[in-house]
Amino acid sequence: MPHIPFSTLSERHLVYVYLVVWILQFGYALWMWSAWRKTRSR
């Protein structure tokens, strides 16, 4: 497991920003997939 730097506030902030972006992208992909499934089932 790679070492995640939490020593300074800026590094911690960068890690949080990356996590938020990944969560948003994953949620958007899930939403698009569910919308695509709904349109295909009609």
N, C-alpha and C positions, 0 to 999 in steps of 0.2 A: 504494500500500500504506500503510495507516495506521501511524502511529508507535506502537510498543508501549513503554510506559514501563518501563524496567528500572533506573531510577536508585536507587530505594530498595528495601529488602527487602520492605516490605509490598506494594508494587506488583508485585514479582516473585511474591510468594506469591499474590496475587490472580489473576495470569495463570495460574499453575500450577493453582489451584483450578478456574478456568474450564475449562482444558484437560481436567482429570480428569473434571469433570462431563460435558463434551461426549463424551469417550470412553466413559464409562459409559452415557450415554443412547444413543449410537450402537450400542454392543455389545448393549444390551438390546433395541433395535429390531430388530437383525439376528437375535437369538435368538428373539424373538417371531415374526418373519417366517418363520424356518425351521421353527418349531414349527407355525405355521399352514399352511405348505406340506405338512408331513408329515400333518397331520390331514385336509387336503383330498384328498390322494392316495389315502387309504384308501377 
